[in-house]
Structures are given as C-alpha cells and as structure tokens.
Amino acid sequence: MGLNPHMDQSVFPLLMQNRVSRLQVKHDQKWVEVKPKDGGIIVNIGDLQIFLNDLYQSVEHRVMENSSRDPRVSIGVFFRPEKSEDGDYNRPLAKLVTPEKLALYQKFNMGEVRKLVKSNDSRLIHNQIRVYPNRRLNANNII
C-alpha cells in the first residue's frame, strides 16, 4: 500500500520509520527517496509554512508501494491547532509580516482547511488560502 503525492495538513509533522523506506520527496520536479537513518526523525514543515509566511516551505511527498518482503513500519505524529489568540483564525505570525514582507496568506481556520482537504488535492491547500499577488496586506489588515 502506498500514498499518493500530498503535503501534510498539520503543523510540524514528525515521522519515524524503520529501515524499509518507500518515502519519496519531490526535489527539482523529480522524486527522490528518503534514506532512513538509525534513530532518525523526519521533520516536515507542513502548514507551519503558512504561520512562517513562507520562511520555510513544506515539501510534496509520497509513499511508494512496498515490494520488499520486509514490512515497512512508520510512526507519524501530527499537530493541528484549532484556535489562535484572536478566536478561530490562524494567519502568518505578526512578527514575520512587515512592509517589506507582506502577508502571503489570508487568515483561515482549521475547519475551513479540513473542508478543503476533503474536497480537493491536498497539494493545493496552500495555494487556496494564499493571498493573491495583487492584494497588498499587512499585519493590521489581513483579510
């Protein structure tokens, strides 16, 4: 069993896996296998990309079907914030939004994101809440 290409819809997902890796990440439009390291933990950015206003970016990845006789074992840990300080909405951190570096994402709540995940390709979620290039927003007037 494998997983289609996707981007994690959580903040800072962690993955531990055994020596049988079928995990691949997209790099320069090519799929590259992630080689397991003993005791290693894979850290993905996930939706932290939105809070960090693209300072770091999530990566598209997939899991290929295991053709080995050895089982692939992986353990994932995921965190999804439900609320931010101003209620149900999340947005880029105010300290990372300046006149020189405008907000790249509109405010959103995780319920809206979950609906988008269910109805669309998860690779498109960041694009759907991204601020359009011709909209000039700052920390005080995020949509």
C-alpha positions in Angstrom: 0.0 0.0 0.0 1.3 3.5 -0.9 0.2 7.1 -0.5 -0.5 9.5 -3.4 1.6 12.7 -3.6 0.5 15.2 -1.0 1.5 17.9 1.5 0.8 17.3 5.2 -2.1 19.3 6.6 -0.7 19.7 10.0 1.9 21.9 11.7 5.4 20.4 12.1 4.6 16.7 11.4 7.2 14.2 12.6 7.9 10.7 11.1 9.9 7.8 12.5 10.4 4.8 10.2 12.3 1.5 10.1 15.0 0.7 7.5 12.4 -0.1 4.8 11.8 3.3 3.3 9.5 3.9 0.4 9.1 7.6 1.3 10.0 10.0 -1.5 10.1 13.8 -1.7 9.8 16.0 -4.8 13.0 17.9 -5.4 13.6 19.9 -8.7 10.5 18.2 -10.2 12.0 14.7 -9.6 11.1 12.1 -6.9 14.0 11.4 -4.5 13.9 8.5 -2.0 14.5 9.5 1.7 17.0 7.1 3.1 16.3 6.1 6.7 18.9 6.8 9.4 19.1 4.7 12.6 17.2 6.6 15.3 16.4 9.4 12.9 13.2 11.5 12.9 11.9 13.1 9.7 10.6 16.6 10.3 8.3 18.2 7.7 7.1 21.8 7.7 3.5 21.1 6.8 1.2 24.0 7.5 3.9 25.7 9.6 4.8 27.2 6.1 1.7 29.4 6.5 2.5 30.6 10.0 6.1 31.3 8.9 4.9 33.3 5.9 7.0 31.0 3.5 10.2 31.5 5.5 10.4 27.7 5.3 8.3 25.7 2.9 6.5 22.3 3.1 7.5 19.6 0.6 5.3 17.4 -1.6 5.9 13.8 -0.8 4.6 10.3 -1.4 5.0 6.7 -0.2 5.6 4.1 -2.8 4.1 0.6 -2.6 6.4 -1.8 -0.6 7.6 -4.5 -2.9 10.0 -5.9 -0.3 9.3 -8.9 1.9 10.3 -6.9 4.9 7.5 -4.8 6.4 7.7 -1.0 6.3 6.9 0.5 9.7 6.4 4.2 10.2 5.0 6.2 13.1 3.7 9.7 12.4 3.0 12.5 14.9 0.8 15.4 13.8 -0.3 18.6 15.5 -3.3 20.7 14.2 -4.0 23.9 16.1 -7.7 24.5 16.5 -7.7 28.2 17.6 -5.4 31.1 17.6 -5.3 34.1 20.1 -7.9 36.0 18.1 -10.5 33.2 18.0 -10.9 30.6 15.4 -8.5 32.1 12.9 -4.9 31.4 12.1 -2.6 33.5 9.9 1.1 34.3 9.4 2.8 35.4 12.6 2.7 39.1 13.0 6.5 39.4 13.6 7.1 37.9 10.1 4.8 40.4 8.4 6.4 43.7 7.6 6.0 46.5 5.0 8.9 44.8 3.1 7.5 41.2 3.6 3.7 41.3 3.3 1.4 38.5 4.5 1.3 35.8 1.8 -1.7 34.0 3.3 -5.1 35.2 4.4 -6.5 34.3 7.8 -8.2 30.9 8.0 -9.5 28.4 10.5 -8.6 24.7 10.6 -12.3 23.8 9.9 -12.0 25.5 6.5 -8.8 23.8 5.8 -10.2 20.4 6.7 -13.1 21.0 4.3 -10.6 21.9 1.5 -8.6 18.7 2.2 -11.7 16.6 1.9 -12.8 18.2 -1.4 -9.5 18.9 -3.1 -6.0 17.7 -3.7 -4.0 18.5 -0.5 -1.2 19.9 -2.6 -3.4 22.8 -3.5 -4.4 23.9 0.0 -1.6 26.4 0.5 -2.5 28.0 -2.9 -6.2 28.3 -1.9 -5.5 30.3 1.2 -2.6 32.2 -0.3 -3.2 36.0 -0.8 -3.4 36.9 -4.5 -0.2 38.8 -5.7 -2.1 42.0 -6.5 -3.5 42.3 -2.9 -1.4 44.3 -0.6 -1.9 43.3 3.0 -0.1 43.9 6.2 -0.2 42.7 9.8 -3.2 45.0 10.6 -5.4 44.4 7.6 -5.1 40.7 6.8 -8.4 39.6 5.2 
